[in-house]
Amino acid sequence: MRSPRSGFGSRARLGALAVVLVATVAWVGAAGAEAGGNSAATITGSFSDSCRDFTSQATKVGSQQGKDISHVEIHYADGRIVKDETINSPHHSLDGAAGEEIDFAIVKSGTTTEQFDCVPESSPPTALLEVKTPPNCFVFFSGGLACEQSFARTVWTSTNQVPDDGGSESGLFHWVCGAFTDYSQCSWTISFRGTSSSDPDNDIASWSIDFGDGTSASGSWSADPPTEVSHTYSTFFSNCVGFGTFTSVCPVTLTVTDSAGQSDSDTMVMGFVDQTPD
């Protein structure tokens, strides 16, 4: 028959064992919670394709071991907010399309939350100068393009439509006069435009046109766009500043500048050809 004293000792040992078991279970539970995502993480994120694409990655602090991303919250530039809580991976990527530009993204992994703001890179504009011409211009025999000054001008001709085929006057734009009419019927008022210029960011802010005769015009792209800018030259372009070895040739230059201060220019070398019969 056990004595009460020995029975008490057995109960004490059982109680001590229970405390150890509880402590062990608690430690295992804490370790499991850390492995499951309640510890801190190092999160990186980057944007591409003009803030349309976003990539993020999470690792455990102080190691290269990946750590699952809990969620990614995307804040779009148009005001939409989309939250993805089904990632369950240390890596996440989003491939957006046009119109899906991201303002910022919030990424959470474990106890860490990071916000990544996208600052879009500004792309430079592309200038395109056009001159108003008759529809029946022709390739000049020594190169370039020629248009009769007295004919009605109804179409726009750009610099990249002027042939540049290696002739002696290749790439030059000629106004011809005298073959069909008297000089008095040839107009020396020429119209230009620059509204076919482009910018990937759609943020062209200003423009200017140097007419090549010592004068110019400029304006705001939004308030006063260069839809049709007319300029009157002296007869035979005699007041032009010249270009290379030519004395009566006007290099007309359009310059467009975006809101970031980036500029681009396009030049049309324009001159006069006297076609009066000898």
HUZI-V59957 format. One record per backbone hydrogen bond with DSSP energy under -1.0 kcal/mol. NH is the residue of the N-H (numbers start at 0). CO is the residue of the C=O. If there is no record, write none. Layout:
nh:NH co:CO
nh:NH co:CO
This chain:
nh:6 co:2
nh:7 co:3
nh:8 co:4
nh:9 co:5
nh:10 co:6
nh:11 co:7
nh:12 co:8
nh:13 co:9
nh:14 co:10
nh:15 co:11
nh:16 co:12
nh:17 co:13
nh:18 co:14
nh:19 co:15
nh:20 co:16
nh:21 co:17
nh:22 co:18
nh:23 co:19
nh:24 co:20
nh:25 co:21
nh:26 co:22
nh:27 co:23
nh:28 co:24
nh:29 co:25
nh:30 co:26
nh:31 co:27
nh:32 co:28
nh:33 co:29
nh:34 co:30
nh:35 co:31
nh:36 co:33
nh:37 co:32
nh:41 co:58
nh:43 co:56
nh:45 co:54
nh:47 co:52
nh:51 co:47
nh:52 co:47
nh:53 co:93
nh:54 co:45
nh:55 co:91
nh:56 co:43
nh:57 co:89
nh:58 co:41
nh:59 co:64
nh:60 co:39
nh:62 co:59
nh:66 co:57
nh:68 co:88
nh:69 co:107
nh:70 co:107
nh:71 co:83
nh:72 co:105
nh:73 co:81
nh:74 co:103
nh:75 co:79
nh:76 co:100
nh:78 co:75
nh:81 co:73
nh:83 co:71
nh:91 co:55
nh:93 co:53
nh:99 co:96
nh:101 co:50
nh:102 co:74
nh:103 co:74
nh:104 co:115
nh:105 co:72
nh:106 co:113
nh:107 co:70
nh:108 co:111
nh:110 co:38
nh:111 co:108
nh:113 co:106
nh:115 co:104
nh:117 co:102
nh:125 co:197
nh:129 co:192
nh:130 co:156
nh:131 co:190
nh:132 co:154
nh:137 co:145
nh:139 co:143
nh:142 co:139
nh:144 co:171
nh:145 co:137
nh:146 co:173
nh:148 co:175
nh:153 co:132
nh:154 co:132
nh:156 co:130
nh:158 co:128
nh:160 co:157
nh:161 co:158
nh:168 co:141
nh:169 co:166
nh:170 co:162
nh:171 co:168
nh:172 co:268
nh:173 co:144
nh:174 co:270
nh:175 co:146
nh:176 co:272
nh:184 co:181
nh:185 co:182
nh:189 co:230
nh:191 co:228
nh:192 co:129
nh:193 co:225
nh:196 co:193
nh:197 co:125
nh:201 co:198
nh:204 co:256
nh:205 co:256
nh:206 co:218
nh:207 co:254
nh:208 co:216
nh:209 co:252
nh:210 co:214
nh:216 co:208
nh:218 co:206
nh:220 co:204
nh:223 co:219
nh:226 co:224
nh:228 co:191
nh:230 co:189
nh:232 co:187
nh:236 co:233
nh:237 co:234
nh:239 co:236
nh:240 co:211
nh:242 co:245
nh:245 co:242
nh:249 co:269
nh:251 co:249
nh:251 co:267
nh:252 co:209
nh:253 co:265
nh:254 co:207
nh:255 co:263
nh:256 co:205
nh:257 co:261
nh:258 co:202
nh:260 co:257
nh:263 co:255
nh:265 co:253
nh:267 co:251
nh:269 co:249
nh:270 co:172
nh:272 co:174
nh:274 co:176
